[in-house]
Amino acid sequence: MSPISNDDLHRIFKNLDKNNKGIVNVEELHLLLEKIGVHTTSEELEKFVGKTSLNYIDFFFFYEAMVKAKIAEKESDEDSSDDLSKAFKVFDLNGDGYITCDELQSVLSRLGLWEKRSGQDCKDMIRVYDENLDGVLDFEEFKNMMSASSNSENI
């Protein structure tokens, strides 16, 4: 969501305010958000806004909150991606951009997380997330693996 000038924001408000009373209801705001790809329910939106309608000042502050939230989300995603990139490099011992079974087993062993099992277990671990079936994990597959493991911890 890129910043919008105050003039443009005022024009948007006026277009939403169909009856020219200086008020936009949550339903009208919800329709606008859906059009620009922000998906939420009217109930969630009303809960977030804290009222059923907004005057221009409320609308302005709502917009500012949305921009700040989007910026924070983007920064969080960038931090997360940077952390994942560093973690990937720990496992990618030869720096070729792929994590092999041997590299995975070596790092897990050094961390004390690998019990002396057969190499087949390591291959099975990779196979679960190896989307292109090349026998190794690239960075995108690694991100998916880490995302899936963090999601399962939240359950």
N, CA and C atoms as an extended XYZ file, in Angstrom:
465
Properties=species:S:1:pos:R:3:atomname:S:1:resname:S:1:resid:I:1 pbc="F F F"
N         0.868       -1.172        0.000 N   MET     1
C         0.000        0.000        0.000 CA  MET     1
C         0.900        1.215        0.000 C   MET     1
N         0.852        1.972       -1.065 N   SER     2
C         1.693        3.166       -1.141 CA  SER     2
C         0.941        4.362       -0.562 C   SER     2
N         1.699        5.304       -0.005 N   PRO     3
C         1.055        6.481        0.574 CA  PRO     3
C         0.269        7.273       -0.475 C   PRO     3
N        -0.854        7.791       -0.061 N   ILE     4
C        -1.735        8.594       -0.918 CA  ILE     4
C        -1.695       10.022       -0.391 C   ILE     4
N        -1.707       10.987       -1.293 N   SER     5
C        -1.684       12.387       -0.864 CA  SER     5
C        -2.978       12.722       -0.112 C   SER     5
N        -2.920       13.755        0.701 N   ASN     6
C        -4.103       14.181        1.454 CA  ASN     6
C        -5.250       14.557        0.520 C   ASN     6
N        -4.914       15.211       -0.603 N   ASP     7
C        -5.948       15.589       -1.579 CA  ASP     7
C        -6.636       14.351       -2.145 C   ASP     7
N        -5.836       13.363       -2.524 N   ASP     8
C        -6.410       12.135       -3.067 CA  ASP     8
C        -7.234       11.392       -2.010 C   ASP     8
N        -6.738       11.380       -0.787 N   LEU     9
C        -7.459       10.722        0.295 CA  LEU     9
C        -8.804       11.420        0.533 C   LEU     9
N        -8.808       12.736        0.478 N   HIS    10
C       -10.044       13.494        0.657 CA  HIS    10
C       -11.015       13.199       -0.488 C   HIS    10
N       -10.490       13.095       -1.696 N   ARG    11
C       -11.320       12.774       -2.858 CA  ARG    11
C       -11.935       11.374       -2.718 C   ARG    11
N       -11.157       10.435       -2.234 N   ILE    12
C       -11.667        9.074       -2.012 CA  ILE    12
C       -12.791        9.106       -0.985 C   ILE    12
N       -12.568        9.854        0.094 N   PHE    13
C       -13.598        9.960        1.131 CA  PHE    13
C       -14.886       10.536        0.552 C   PHE    13
N       -14.753       11.600       -0.218 N   LYS    14
C       -15.944       12.241       -0.826 CA  LYS    14
C       -16.676       11.262       -1.746 C   LYS    14
N       -15.944       10.463       -2.500 N   ASN    15
C       -16.581        9.473       -3.374 CA  ASN    15
C       -17.307        8.383       -2.579 C   ASN    15
N       -16.760        8.036       -1.432 N   LEU    16
C       -17.422        7.039       -0.584 CA  LEU    16
C       -18.656        7.611        0.112 C   LEU    16
N       -18.607        8.892        0.415 N   ASP    17
C       -19.694        9.587        1.120 CA  ASP    17
C       -20.798        9.944        0.112 C   ASP    17
N       -21.582        8.959       -0.265 N   LYS    18
C       -22.595        9.115       -1.324 CA  LYS    18
C       -23.661       10.161       -1.007 C   LYS    18
N       -24.038       10.275        0.282 N   ASN    19
C       -25.117       11.207        0.632 CA  ASN    19
C       -24.605       12.568        1.125 C   ASN    19
N       -23.306       12.806        0.994 N   ASN    20
C       -22.686       14.089        1.341 CA  ASN    20
C       -22.954       14.551        2.773 C   ASN    20
N       -22.967       13.606        3.714 N   LYS    21
C       -23.171       13.963        5.123 CA  LYS    21
C       -21.857       14.004        5.906 C   LYS    21
N       -20.748       13.761        5.223 N   GLY    22
C       -19.456       13.794        5.915 CA  GLY    22
C       -19.181       12.537        6.713 C   GLY    22
N       -19.907       11.476        6.394 N   ILE    23
C       -19.773       10.209        7.125 CA  ILE    23
C       -19.696        9.057        6.112 C   ILE    23
N       -18.796        8.116        6.383 N   VAL    24
C       -18.687        6.891        5.583 CA  VAL    24
C       -18.948        5.730        6.527 C   VAL    24
N       -19.885        4.852        6.155 N   ASN    25
C       -20.137        3.720        7.053 CA  ASN    25
C       -19.161        2.581        6.765 C   ASN    25
N       -19.080        1.663        7.685 N   VAL    26
C       -18.139        0.554        7.595 CA  VAL    26
C       -18.413       -0.306        6.366 C   VAL    26
N       -19.656       -0.459        5.978 N   GLU    27
C       -19.994       -1.241        4.781 CA  GLU    27
C       -19.385       -0.623        3.532 C   GLU    27
N       -19.477        0.698        3.402 N   GLU    28
C       -18.886        1.387        2.252 CA  GLU    28
C       -17.361        1.226        2.258 C   GLU    28
N       -16.777        1.349        3.425 N   LEU    29
C       -15.337        1.177        3.568 CA  LEU    29
C       -14.938       -0.255        3.228 C   LEU    29
N       -15.733       -1.200        3.667 N   HIS    30
C       -15.478       -2.619        3.390 CA  HIS    30
C       -15.464       -2.877        1.890 C   HIS    30
N       -16.424       -2.317        1.167 N   LEU    31
C       -16.476       -2.489       -0.289 CA  LEU    31
C       -15.222       -1.917       -0.960 C   LEU    31
N       -14.784       -0.753       -0.508 N   LEU    32
C       -13.571       -0.151       -1.053 CA  LEU    32
C       -12.363       -1.052       -0.799 C   LEU    32
N       -12.232       -1.540        0.411 N   LEU    33
C       -11.093       -2.387        0.751 CA  LEU    33
C       -11.084       -3.665       -0.075 C   LEU    33
N       -12.251       -4.253       -0.280 N   GLU    34
C       -12.345       -5.460       -1.112 CA  GLU    34
C       -11.865       -5.160       -2.529 C   GLU    34
N       -12.244       -3.997       -3.070 N   LYS    35
C       -11.839       -3.620       -4.432 CA  LYS    35
C       -10.335       -3.491       -4.575 C   LYS    35
N        -9.667       -3.067       -3.508 N   ILE    36
C        -8.213       -2.888       -3.595 CA  ILE    36
C        -7.446       -4.095       -3.054 C   ILE    36
N        -8.176       -5.173       -2.755 N   GLY    37
C        -7.512       -6.418       -2.373 CA  GLY    37
C        -7.256       -6.620       -0.900 C   GLY    37
N        -7.883       -5.823       -0.047 N   VAL    38
C        -7.768       -6.012        1.397 CA  VAL    38
C        -8.996       -6.785        1.837 C   VAL    38
N        -8.802       -8.052        2.155 N   HIS    39
C        -9.934       -8.917        2.457 CA  HIS    39
C       -10.136       -9.054        3.961 C   HIS    39
N       -11.308       -8.672        4.381 N   THR    40
C       -11.719       -8.762        5.774 CA  THR    40
C       -13.241       -8.816        5.783 C   THR    40
N       -13.808       -9.146        6.912 N   THR    41
C       -15.266       -9.110        7.004 CA  THR    41
C       -15.689       -7.743        7.536 C   THR    41
N       -16.935       -7.399        7.316 N   SER    42
C       -17.449       -6.132        7.841 CA  SER    42
C       -17.369       -6.114        9.361 C   SER    42
N       -17.610       -7.267        9.963 N   GLU    43
C       -17.570       -7.371       11.429 CA  GLU    43
C       -16.155       -7.117       11.951 C   GLU    43
N       -15.154       -7.716       11.286 N   GLU    44
C       -13.770       -7.502       11.696 CA  GLU    44
C       -13.377       -6.037       11.521 C   GLU    44
N       -13.819       -5.466       10.416 N   LEU    45
C       -13.513       -4.065       10.136 CA  LEU    45
C       -14.142       -3.149       11.184 C   LEU    45
N       -15.397       -3.408       11.518 N   GLU    46
C       -16.071       -2.589       12.532 CA  GLU    46
C       -15.381       -2.731       13.887 C   GLU    46
N       -14.946       -3.939       14.193 N   LYS    47
C       -14.240       -4.165       15.454 CA  LYS    47
C       -12.910       -3.400       15.458 C   LYS    47
N       -12.211       -3.427       14.320 N   PHE    48
C       -10.936       -2.722       14.200 CA  PHE    48
C       -11.115       -1.214       14.301 C   PHE    48
N       -12.130       -0.695       13.614 N   VAL    49
C       -12.396        0.743       13.592 CA  VAL    49
C       -12.986        1.211       14.921 C   VAL    49
N       -13.784        0.352       15.535 N   GLY    50
C       -14.376        0.687       16.820 CA  GLY    50
C       -15.688        1.445       16.730 C   GLY    50
N       -16.239        1.575       15.516 N   LYS    51
C       -17.513        2.268       15.323 CA  LYS    51
C       -18.102        1.840       13.986 C   LYS    51
N       -19.344        2.229       13.756 N   THR    52
C       -20.034        1.818       12.532 CA  THR    52
C       -19.857        2.801       11.384 C   THR    52
N       -19.372        4.014       11.679 N   SER    53
C       -19.149        4.987       10.619 CA  SER    53
C       -17.966        5.886       10.978 C   SER    53
N       -17.410        6.513        9.955 N   LEU    54
C       -16.229        7.349       10.137 CA  LEU    54
C       -16.438        8.717        9.502 C   LEU    54
N       -16.021        9.767       10.211 N   ASN    55
C       -15.956       11.077        9.564 CA  ASN    55
C       -14.587       11.162        8.877 C   ASN    55
N       -14.284       12.290        8.239 N   TYR    56
C       -13.033       12.372        7.482 CA  TYR    56
C       -11.811       12.188        8.375 C   TYR    56
N       -11.826       12.763        9.561 N   ILE    57
C       -10.677       12.631       10.483 CA  ILE    57
C       -10.471       11.160       10.848 C   ILE    57
N       -11.582       10.464       11.181 N   ASP    58
C       -11.482        9.036       11.497 CA  ASP    58
C       -10.944        8.256       10.299 C   ASP    58
N       -11.445        8.594        9.116 N   PHE    59
C       -11.029        7.941        7.879 CA  PHE    59
C        -9.534        8.156        7.653 C   PHE    59
N        -9.072        9.379        7.875 N   PHE    60
C        -7.661        9.707        7.726 CA  PHE    60
C        -6.812        8.868        8.684 C   PHE    60
N        -7.211        8.794        9.953 N   PHE    61
C        -6.455        8.014       10.931 CA  PHE    61
C        -6.517        6.511       10.621 C   PHE    61
N        -7.648        6.061       10.112 N   PHE    62
C        -7.768        4.664        9.694 CA  PHE    62
C        -6.747        4.384        8.588 C   PHE    62
N        -6.686        5.267        7.596 N   TYR    63
C        -5.735        5.100        6.498 CA  TYR    63
C        -4.294        5.077        7.028 C   TYR    63
N        -3.972        6.017        7.911 N   GLU    64
C        -2.622        6.074        8.483 CA  GLU    64
C        -2.281        4.777        9.213 C   GLU    64
N        -3.232        4.228        9.954 N   ALA    65
C        -3.010        2.968       10.669 CA  ALA    65
C        -2.765        1.826        9.689 C   ALA    65
N        -3.505        1.822        8.578 N   MET    66
C        -3.327        0.785        7.561 CA  MET    66
C        -1.939        0.882        6.931 C   MET    66
N        -1.481        2.095        6.626 N   VAL    67
C        -0.159        2.281        6.021 CA  VAL    67
C         0.919        1.827        6.993 C   VAL    67
N         0.805        2.230        8.261 N   LYS    68
C         1.806        1.832        9.258 CA  LYS    68
C         1.835        0.325        9.436 C   LYS    68
N         0.671       -0.311        9.433 N   ALA    69
C         0.608       -1.765        9.570 CA  ALA    69
C         1.267       -2.446        8.376 C   ALA    69
N         1.038       -1.918        7.186 N   LYS    70
C         1.624       -2.497        5.975 CA  LYS    70
C         3.146       -2.345        5.989 C   LYS    70
N         3.634       -1.188        6.426 N   ILE    71
C         5.077       -0.962        6.509 CA  ILE    71
C         5.698       -1.914        7.521 C   ILE    71
N         5.054       -2.063        8.679 N   ALA    72
C         5.560       -2.973        9.712 CA  ALA    72
C         5.571       -4.414        9.204 C   ALA    72
N         4.531       -4.793        8.475 N   GLU    73
C         4.453       -6.146        7.910 CA  GLU    73
C         5.576       -6.377        6.913 C   GLU    73
N         5.841       -5.385        6.073 N   LYS    74
C         6.898       -5.497        5.068 CA  LYS    74
C         8.261       -5.617        5.743 C   LYS    74
N         8.507       -4.802        6.759 N   GLU    75
C         9.780       -4.865        7.482 CA  GLU    75
C         9.941       -6.210        8.168 C   GLU    75
N         8.866       -6.723        8.735 N   SER    76
C         8.903       -8.027        9.392 CA  SER    76
C         9.214       -9.128        8.386 C   SER    76
N         8.593       -9.059        7.204 N   ASP    77
C         8.852      -10.042        6.154 CA  ASP    77
C        10.303       -9.986        5.702 C   ASP    77
N        10.852       -8.749        5.576 N   GLU    78
C        12.248       -8.597        5.162 CA  GLU    78
C        13.182       -9.163        6.222 C   GLU    78
N        12.911       -8.896        7.504 N   ASP    79
C        13.728       -9.434        8.591 CA  ASP    79
C        13.675      -10.950        8.601 C   ASP    79
N        12.477      -11.474        8.429 N   SER    80
C        12.284      -12.921        8.426 CA  SER    80
C        13.035      -13.565        7.272 C   SER    80
N        12.950      -12.971        6.090 N   SER    81
C        13.632      -13.505        4.917 CA  SER    81
C        15.141      -13.448        5.105 C   SER    81
N        15.643      -12.375        5.710 N   ASP    82
C        17.069      -12.237        5.975 CA  ASP    82
C        17.532      -13.317        6.954 C   ASP    82
N        16.746      -13.560        8.006 N   ASP    83
C        17.074      -14.607        8.969 CA  ASP    83
C        17.078      -15.981        8.300 C   ASP    83
N        16.101      -16.225        7.434 N   LEU    84
C        16.047      -17.505        6.731 CA  LEU    84
C        17.236      -17.666        5.795 C   LEU    84
N        17.635      -16.578        5.164 N   SER    85
C        18.797      -16.624        4.274 CA  SER    85
C        20.054      -17.005        5.055 C   SER    85
N        20.222      -16.433        6.236 N   LYS    86
C        21.370      -16.767        7.080 CA  LYS    86
C        21.311      -18.229        7.515 C   LYS    86
N        20.120      -18.690        7.900 N   ALA    87
C        19.965      -20.092        8.309 CA  ALA    87
C        20.266      -21.026        7.140 C   ALA    87
N        19.793      -20.667        5.943 N   PHE    88
C        20.043      -21.484        4.758 CA  PHE    88
C        21.550      -21.633        4.521 C   PHE    88
N        22.284      -20.534        4.680 N   LYS    89
C        23.731      -20.564        4.453 CA  LYS    89
C        24.446      -21.467        5.461 C   LYS    89
N        23.885      -21.603        6.656 N   VAL    90
C        24.476      -22.510        7.642 CA  VAL    90
C        24.412      -23.948        7.131 C   VAL    90
N        23.307      -24.317        6.504 N   PHE    91
C        23.124      -25.676        6.008 CA  PHE    91
C        23.790      -25.900        4.654 C   PHE    91
N        23.894      -24.868        3.833 N   ASP    92
C        24.492      -24.972        2.504 CA  ASP    92
C        26.004      -24.858        2.647 C   ASP    92
N        26.629      -25.943        3.078 N   LEU    93
C        28.044      -25.917        3.448 CA  LEU    93
C        28.984      -25.550        2.299 C   LEU    93
N        28.673      -25.991        1.077 N   ASN    94
C        29.574      -25.687       -0.038 CA  ASN    94
C        29.174      -24.428       -0.796 C   ASN    94
N        28.080      -23.765       -0.371 N   GLY    95
C        27.676      -22.495       -0.952 CA  GLY    95
C        27.149      -22.566       -2.372 C   GLY    95
N        26.669      -23.736       -2.784 N   ASP    96
C        26.178      -23.874       -4.157 CA  ASP    96
C        24.705      -23.513       -4.320 C   ASP    96
N        24.053      -23.126       -3.225 N   GLY    97
C        22.644      -22.734       -3.311 CA  GLY    97
C        21.674      -23.875       -3.082 C   GLY    97
N        22.189      -25.027       -2.668 N   TYR    98
C        21.346      -26.200       -2.422 CA  TYR    98
C        21.785      -26.889       -1.140 C   TYR    98
N        20.824      -27.475       -0.452 N   ILE    99
C        21.129      -28.269        0.735 CA  ILE    99
C        20.969      -29.735        0.351 C   ILE    99
N        22.079      -30.479        0.436 N   THR   100
C        22.044      -31.907        0.125 CA  THR   100
C        21.775      -32.691        1.409 C   THR   100
N        21.538      -33.961        1.228 N   CYS   101
C        21.322      -34.841        2.374 CA  CYS   101
C        22.565      -34.850        3.265 C   CYS   101
N        23.746      -34.931        2.654 N   ASP   102
C        24.995      -34.948        3.434 CA  ASP   102
C        25.180      -33.659        4.225 C   ASP   102
N        24.872      -32.520        3.594 N   GLU   103
C        25.004      -31.235        4.292 CA  GLU   103
C        24.029      -31.153        5.459 C   GLU   103
N        22.799      -31.581        5.221 N   LEU   104
C        21.793      -31.561        6.282 CA  LEU   104
C        22.223      -32.438        7.442 C   LEU   104
N        22.666      -33.640        7.134 N   GLN   105
C        23.087      -34.571        8.182 CA  GLN   105
C        24.306      -34.036        8.927 C   GLN   105
N        25.250      -33.430        8.214 N   SER   106
C        26.448      -32.888        8.839 CA  SER   106
C        26.103      -31.782        9.839 C   SER   106
N        25.260      -30.845        9.418 N   VAL   107
C        24.899      -29.730       10.299 CA  VAL   107
C        24.088      -30.223       11.494 C   VAL   107
N        23.121      -31.090       11.239 N   LEU   108
C        22.323      -31.617       12.343 CA  LEU   108
C        23.189      -32.399       13.327 C   LEU   108
N        24.175      -33.113       12.831 N   SER   109
C        25.102      -33.857       13.710 CA  SER   109
C        25.912      -32.902       14.573 C   SER   109
N        26.447      -31.838       13.935 N   ARG   110
C        27.230      -30.848       14.698 CA  ARG   110
C        26.391      -30.187       15.773 C   ARG   110
N        25.100      -30.012       15.490 N   LEU   111
C        24.203      -29.383       16.462 CA  LEU   111
C        23.693      -30.374       17.503 C   LEU   111
N        24.057      -31.626       17.345 N   GLY   112
C        23.601      -32.666       18.274 CA  GLY   112
C        22.146      -33.041       18.059 C   GLY   112
N        21.632      -32.781       16.857 N   LEU   113
C        20.231      -33.061       16.557 CA  LEU   113
C        20.061      -34.277       15.649 C   LEU   113
N        21.164      -34.961       15.357 N   TRP   114
C        21.088      -36.115       14.455 CA  TRP   114
C        21.557      -37.348       15.208 C   TRP   114
N        20.667      -38.295       15.344 N   GLU   115
C        21.041      -39.566       15.943 CA  GLU   115
C        21.585      -40.440       14.832 C   GLU   115
N        22.483      -41.321       15.167 N   LYS   116
C        23.117      -42.156       14.145 CA  LYS   116
C        22.097      -43.102       13.536 C   LYS   116
N        21.362      -42.551       12.585 N   ARG   117
C        20.376      -43.341       11.841 CA  ARG   117
C        20.911      -43.526       10.432 C   ARG   117
N        20.169      -44.230        9.644 N   SER   118
C        20.592      -44.399        8.248 CA  SER   118
C        20.390      -43.091        7.492 C   SER   118
N        21.153      -42.901        6.419 N   GLY   119
C        21.023      -41.725        5.580 CA  GLY   119
C        19.659      -41.630        4.937 C   GLY   119
N        18.925      -42.707        4.926 N   GLN   120
C        17.592      -42.712        4.325 CA  GLN   120
C        16.675      -41.728        5.040 C   GLN   120
N        16.797      -41.603        6.349 N   ASP   121
C        15.962      -40.660        7.090 CA  ASP   121
C        16.175      -39.231        6.603 C   ASP   121
N        17.427      -38.898        6.324 N   CYS   122
C        17.762      -37.572        5.836 CA  CYS   122
C        17.138      -37.351        4.455 C   CYS   122
N        17.216      -38.348        3.617 N   LYS   123
C        16.613      -38.251        2.281 CA  LYS   123
C        15.111      -38.072        2.387 C   LYS   123
N        14.503      -38.763        3.342 N   ASP   124
C        13.059      -38.617        3.551 CA  ASP   124
C        12.714      -37.207        4.013 C   ASP   124
N        13.561      -36.639        4.876 N   MET   125
C        13.324      -35.269        5.353 CA  MET   125
C        13.342      -34.296        4.179 C   MET   125
N        14.304      -34.452        3.290 N   ILE   126
C        14.407      -33.567        2.132 CA  ILE   126
C        13.254      -33.813        1.168 C   ILE   126
N        12.920      -35.072        0.941 N   ARG   127
C        11.885      -35.428       -0.037 CA  ARG   127
C        10.537      -34.764        0.288 C   ARG   127
N        10.241      -34.592        1.553 N   VAL   128
C         8.968      -33.991        1.954 CA  VAL   128
C         8.812      -32.578        1.397 C   VAL   128
N         9.899      -31.824        1.323 N   TYR   129
C         9.829      -30.420        0.902 CA  TYR   129
C        10.458      -30.166       -0.470 C   TYR   129
N        10.971      -31.200       -1.095 N   ASP   130
C        11.631      -31.082       -2.392 CA  ASP   130
C        10.581      -31.021       -3.499 C   ASP   130
N        10.117      -29.817       -3.786 N   GLU   131
C         9.000      -29.633       -4.714 CA  GLU   131
C         9.345      -30.014       -6.154 C   GLU   131
N        10.580      -29.781       -6.583 N   ASN   132
C        10.947      -30.103       -7.965 CA  ASN   132
C        11.616      -31.476       -8.098 C   ASN   132
N        11.664      -32.211       -7.002 N   LEU   133
C        12.150      -33.603       -6.968 CA  LEU   133
C        13.571      -33.776       -7.501 C   LEU   133
N        14.448      -32.800       -7.183 N   ASP   134
C        15.839      -32.924       -7.626 CA  ASP   134
C        16.744      -33.503       -6.544 C   ASP   134
N        16.164      -33.870       -5.387 N   GLY   135
C        16.931      -34.516       -4.331 CA  GLY   135
C        17.646      -33.579       -3.390 C   GLY   135
N        17.515      -32.273       -3.601 N   VAL   136
C        18.134      -31.264       -2.737 CA  VAL   136
C        17.104      -30.167       -2.452 C   VAL   136
N        17.406      -29.336       -1.467 N   LEU   137
C        16.519      -28.210       -1.156 CA  LEU   137
C        17.158      -26.911       -1.633 C   LEU   137
N        16.420      -26.157       -2.448 N   ASP   138
C        16.873      -24.809       -2.790 CA  ASP   138
C        16.300      -23.855       -1.737 C   ASP   138
N        16.585      -22.566       -1.861 N   PHE   139
C        16.176      -21.615       -0.830 CA  PHE   139
C        14.658      -21.546       -0.668 C   PHE   139
N        13.909      -21.549       -1.761 N   GLU   140
C        12.439      -21.474       -1.676 CA  GLU   140
C        11.877      -22.697       -0.956 C   GLU   140
N        12.407      -23.855       -1.261 N   GLU   141
C        11.952      -25.087       -0.603 CA  GLU   141
C        12.312      -25.053        0.881 C   GLU   141
N        13.492      -24.522        1.183 N   PHE   142
C        13.919      -24.373        2.571 CA  PHE   142
C        12.971      -23.440        3.329 C   PHE   142
N        12.606      -22.298        2.672 N   LYS   143
C        11.652      -21.367        3.302 CA  LYS   143
C        10.327      -22.060        3.577 C   LYS   143
N         9.846      -22.838        2.625 N   ASN   144
C         8.586      -23.564        2.819 CA  ASN   144
C         8.695      -24.547        3.973 C   ASN   144
N         9.836      -25.225        4.069 N   MET   145
C        10.053      -26.178        5.148 CA  MET   145
C        10.037      -25.462        6.501 C   MET   145
N        10.742      -24.341        6.580 N   MET   146
C        10.813      -23.607        7.838 CA  MET   146
C         9.455      -23.011        8.193 C   MET   146
N         8.725      -22.558        7.208 N   SER   147
C         7.386      -22.023        7.437 CA  SER   147
C         6.459      -23.104        7.939 C   SER   147
N         6.544      -24.298        7.341 N   ALA   148
C         5.686      -25.413        7.757 CA  ALA   148
C         6.023      -25.845        9.177 C   ALA   148
N         7.310      -25.843        9.526 N   SER   149
C         7.690      -26.276       10.877 CA  SER   149
C         7.261      -25.241       11.909 C   SER   149
N         7.330      -23.939       11.576 N   SER   150
C         6.889      -22.930       12.540 CA  SER   150
C         5.366      -22.945       12.667 C   SER   150
N         4.665      -23.260       11.591 N   ASN   151
C         3.204      -23.363       11.672 CA  ASN   151
C         2.776      -24.552       12.514 C   ASN   151
N         3.502      -25.664       12.426 N   SER   152
C         3.114      -26.836       13.203 CA  SER   152
C         3.396      -26.627       14.684 C   SER   152
N         4.374      -25.758       15.015 N   GLU   153
C         4.642      -25.444       16.419 CA  GLU   153
C         3.530      -24.610       17.015 C   GLU   153
N         2.822      -23.847       16.178 N   ASN   154
C         1.741      -22.978       16.651 CA  ASN   154
C         0.423      -23.719       16.841 C   ASN   154
N         0.379      -24.959       16.419 N   ILE   155
C        -0.883      -25.720       16.509 CA  ILE   155
C        -1.039      -26.308       17.874 C   ILE   155
